Amino acid sequence: MAKVVAVTGNEAVANALRQVNPDVCGIYPITPQTDMMQRYASFISDGKVDTEAVLVESEHSSMSACIGASAAGGRVVTATSSQGLALMWEMLHIAAGDRLPIIMPVVNRALSAPLNIHGDHSDAMGARDTGWIQIWSENGQEAYDNTIQAFRIGEHMDIRLPVMVCMDGFIISHSIERMEYLDDPEVKNFVGPFKNLYPLLDLDKPKSYGPLILTDLYHEYKRAQHEVMLKTKDVVLEVAKDFEKLSGRKYGLFESYRLEDADIALVILNSAAGTSKDVIDEFRGKGIKAGLLKPRLFRPFPYEEVAEALKNTKAVCVMDRSDSFGGYGPLFMEISSALYQLKQKPALINKIYGLGGRDYLPSHAEEVLQELHEIAQGGKLKIIKEYIGVRE
Amino acid sequence: MATPLTLKELSKKEDLLTHGHRMCSGCGAPTVVKMVLLATEHPVIAANATGCLEVSTCISEYTAWKIPWIHTAFENAAATLSGVETMYRSLKKQGKIDKDVKFIAFGGDGGTYDIGFQSLSGAMERGHDMIYVCYDNGAYMNTGIQRSSATPLGADTTTCPAGSVIPGKLRARKNLTKIMAAHNIPYTAQASPSHWMDLMKKVQKAHSYEGPKFLNIIAPCNRGWRSKTNDSILLSRLAVNTCYWPLYEIENGVTKITSTPKEKLPIADFMKPQGRFKHIFDPGNEWLLTRIQEEVDAEWEKLKYAEKCGC
């Protein structure tokens, strides 16, 4: 029986981790994630989980210890944000290259300088090419659901890759929402026991982890990582189907909101999608066919499916909560790549919004949708990339 | 039951770092590793920092390690092994594993004194049950002899070259052994492969304690020291007999010198066979040799004093 609760995103994800009961976790404080893993530390102190924590002296050591623990053979989690994820960057590649299914909630936060503790997506976008699966979450419920599903995805015997579950710092991590928890046995049963693959602790069959590989085989190893990513979409959908049976909540590679007959569309990640949907409803009320696509699986990116979903639109705006300075926003680059394969392409613009926790307001969505509407009506596309909500 | 430290008994034991690795001829590091593993009873899991030892012992698709072994990066052998050890404790607590396992991390001085210092300090403070072994050759040898904080005063390296104005490294070594002892861990020791019995006794003693232990072991590098390939053991003995590398242990906070040279030799005896100190003997650099001798003497006196006061 599902239990309805009013909790913060951090509390919900900490609870998901408790229900999974991993063998080892790495804990290191960083705003806005701190609150999640300190809750988890209480579960350990109160004997509610079997987990042994490594209370590391940095995020670099946290990911290093997680890699050691995962290679040893068992289920491993940690969580981080912002500078912490940036400090882990070197080790993220190693976790993925060693094919270790570590699960890591990432509470998205801006990167310094200047120092800022609030939510944007610069941290996770900086980890885009590390070989981790990335799943993004609009709200606390999705963060909770995605965390539980992440174990099944990353630990799948055809995949064996680490997974980041992203949610917006403060906006989601610290806001109390109504959501539904699954029962502990349901989660335990859904996730299943951890299956080992080449554990170091199999002392009778010694393994060497982390060899030097030169020009003769490195290229092949990297292709193998690419190929396993290609299989991931199917596993994500298969796990989502099982999860729907359990929870009644449906997940895909992305969410399409009123997109079927849409002329104009926003593509937007995480919490700002919620605000945007309200404004899309208003535009629909005015007779303007607006829709929204909210990516869920960002790595691997479902290019074909996204192109299919947007193929009948006339104008699309990709909203980025991070920037690749001197380039387009990282989400824009993906959507642009996806749409390039279409014969008939919609007009495509890029707005950078909400950096360092700057509020994303319904009025911002209105302005963007109005601009898209004008472009769809045959108006001129004035500028491809632009910052919105900026104080001049 | 630990293997008796006699050549007869030790010769019956399997080498856990096997032949076929690609360390340089005359390198001290594999000798150190073999001695450490010979003094270790099975089962044991090792972690390795990036460095000569790591790149030369596990080149895909071969490995020289007959024990479970993990390398992840340069600065984190202690953190990586702390994760392995934590998983072991978790599974043991849950009844999923019943064997007693030992854990040893190996790192060079670059990966230990410098870039891995934070990770090492953290792992020691957290109390993981492991021995961290630093094989100290006094520079970043794997990348081609660059200065580290273990590089001795006056040494010529590629990043502190002995030039016409600056005669090599102008700073003394960091005393890492003492810094590790200051973590109040049960056992810290300094050893040398020239004194193999002393080295292996220290390994056995370290294993007898639960919790974090640190061994600093000198490992001559003929490439970086500019010495003869057959002089590794000779040089590690001279390091001990000149008191450049005193053999001592700090057990539960009590310092003990485990081998005192019969005759304390001048530091020049250790330096002369090494090309990295050649310039020290040039006219005009006498002051530097004097300073080096003074620093060695002062450290040796401090150590004797620490032993005398039981601290």
Chai-1 contact restraints between the chains, C-beta under 6 A:
chainA,res_idxA,chainB,res_idxB,connection_type,confidence,min_distance_angstrom,max_distance_angstrom,comment,restraint_id
A,D23,B,S90,contact,1.0,0.0,6.0,A-B,restraint_1
A,V24,B,T86,contact,1.0,0.0,6.0,A-B,restraint_2
A,V24,B,M87,contact,1.0,0.0,6.0,A-B,restraint_3
A,V24,B,S90,contact,1.0,0.0,6.0,A-B,restraint_4
A,D50,B,Q94,contact,1.0,0.0,6.0,A-B,restraint_5
A,E52,B,T86,contact,1.0,0.0,6.0,A-B,restraint_6
A,E52,B,R89,contact,1.0,0.0,6.0,A-B,restraint_7
A,E52,B,S90,contact,1.0,0.0,6.0,A-B,restraint_8
A,V54,B,S82,contact,1.0,0.0,6.0,A-B,restraint_9
A,V54,B,T86,contact,1.0,0.0,6.0,A-B,restraint_10
A,E57,B,G122,contact,1.0,0.0,6.0,A-B,restraint_11
A,S61,B,A79,contact,1.0,0.0,6.0,A-B,restraint_12
A,S61,B,S119,contact,1.0,0.0,6.0,A-B,restraint_13
A,S61,B,G122,contact,1.0,0.0,6.0,A-B,restraint_14
A,S64,B,T72,contact,1.0,0.0,6.0,A-B,restraint_15
A,S64,B,N76,contact,1.0,0.0,6.0,A-B,restraint_16
A,S64,B,A79,contact,1.0,0.0,6.0,A-B,restraint_17
A,S64,B,T80,contact,1.0,0.0,6.0,A-B,restraint_18
A,A65,B,A79,contact,1.0,0.0,6.0,A-B,restraint_19
A,A65,B,S82,contact,1.0,0.0,6.0,A-B,restraint_20
A,A65,B,G83,contact,1.0,0.0,6.0,A-B,restraint_21
A,I67,B,T72,contact,1.0,0.0,6.0,A-B,restraint_22
A,G68,B,T80,contact,1.0,0.0,6.0,A-B,restraint_23
A,G68,B,L81,contact,1.0,0.0,6.0,A-B,restraint_24
A,G68,B,G83,contact,1.0,0.0,6.0,A-B,restraint_25
A,G68,B,V84,contact,1.0,0.0,6.0,A-B,restraint_26
A,A69,B,G83,contact,1.0,0.0,6.0,A-B,restraint_27
A,A69,B,T86,contact,1.0,0.0,6.0,A-B,restraint_28
A,A69,B,M87,contact,1.0,0.0,6.0,A-B,restraint_29
A,A71,B,I70,contact,1.0,0.0,6.0,A-B,restraint_30
A,A72,B,V84,contact,1.0,0.0,6.0,A-B,restraint_31
A,A72,B,M87,contact,1.0,0.0,6.0,A-B,restraint_32
A,G74,B,M87,contact,1.0,0.0,6.0,A-B,restraint_33
A,I94,B,T72,contact,1.0,0.0,6.0,A-B,restraint_34
A,L200,B,I45,contact,1.0,0.0,6.0,A-B,restraint_35
A,L200,B,P68,contact,1.0,0.0,6.0,A-B,restraint_36
A,L200,B,V84,contact,1.0,0.0,6.0,A-B,restraint_37
A,L203,B,P43,contact,1.0,0.0,6.0,A-B,restraint_38
A,P206,B,I67,contact,1.0,0.0,6.0,A-B,restraint_39
A,P206,B,P68,contact,1.0,0.0,6.0,A-B,restraint_40
A,K207,B,P68,contact,1.0,0.0,6.0,A-B,restraint_41
A,S208,B,C58,contact,1.0,0.0,6.0,A-B,restraint_42
A,S208,B,T63,contact,1.0,0.0,6.0,A-B,restraint_43
A,S208,B,W65,contact,1.0,0.0,6.0,A-B,restraint_44
A,S208,B,W69,contact,1.0,0.0,6.0,A-B,restraint_45
A,Y209,B,I70,contact,1.0,0.0,6.0,A-B,restraint_46
A,G210,B,I70,contact,1.0,0.0,6.0,A-B,restraint_47
A,G210,B,H71,contact,1.0,0.0,6.0,A-B,restraint_48
A,G210,B,T72,contact,1.0,0.0,6.0,A-B,restraint_49
A,P211,B,C58,contact,1.0,0.0,6.0,A-B,restraint_50
A,P211,B,S60,contact,1.0,0.0,6.0,A-B,restraint_51
A,L212,B,V55,contact,1.0,0.0,6.0,A-B,restraint_52
A,L212,B,I59,contact,1.0,0.0,6.0,A-B,restraint_53
A,I213,B,S60,contact,1.0,0.0,6.0,A-B,restraint_54
A,L217,B,S60,contact,1.0,0.0,6.0,A-B,restraint_55
